[in-house]
Amino acid sequence: MAELEYKYEENVAGAFYVDDQCIDCDLCRETAEANFTRHDDGGYSYVFKQPTTDEERALCEEAMEGCPVEAIGNDGEGG
């Protein structure tokens, strides 16, 4: 399970975030490409845009549920 205290600082404020367990597998970026992107130097994903539609929220939830190392969290903030 993702830990809020270990989330990457690049995550924009809001409910969804990626923590330091990310293994850069690309699943979240493929699933919710409008919300996740890659930190090229660090080799990990982070949330660059919080979901603003029901479809984006559903895709972020799908990415979170599919993350092989549970590095994606939803702290409920902002939604």
N, C-alpha and C positions, 0 to 999 in steps of 0.2 A: 504494500500500500504506500502511495506517495506521502511524503512527509513535508508539510508546509514549511517547517523550519529549514529544509534543505532545498527549497525551490531556487531555480536559477534567477538571478536578478534581472535578466533580460525579459522575463515574462511580464506582459502588461498587466496592470491591476485588473482584478476581476476573479470570477469563480474558478476558471480552469488554469492550471499551471503544470510545469514539468519540473521534477526534482533531479538531484544529482545521480540517480540510479539509471538514467537514460543511457542506452547502449547504441544510439544512433541507427536503429534498425530501419527507419523510414516509414514504418507503418502509419504513424499519426499524420505525417506529411502527405502520404498518399490518400488516407481516409478523409482528412479534413484540411485540405490544402489551403483553404481560405483563412485558416486560423493558426496552423503550426508552420514553422519554418526552421531552417537549420542554422546553427551557429557554426560557421565554417572553420574558424580557428579552434574552437573548443570541441567540435565533433559531437554535438548533441542538439536535440530539438528544444524549442520553447514556443510558448504561445505569444504570437505577435499581434493577434487581434482576437478579442473575446467574441463569442458568437452573438449575433444580433438578430438572427431569425430562428424560427423553430427548426428549420432544416440544418442550419449550422450547429445549433445546440445538439441535435440528434447525432450529427456526424462527430462532434467532439466527444459525446458520450460513447459512441461506438469505438472511437480511437482509445478512449480511456479503458474500456472493457477489454479491448484487444491487445493492449500493451503487454508484451511478454514479461516485462520486469516490473509492472505496476508503477511506472515512473510518472504517470499522469494523475493529477488529483483534481478534485472539485471541492473547494472549501465552502461553496454556497454563497460566497460574496458576490453581490451584484446580480443575483439571479437564482 
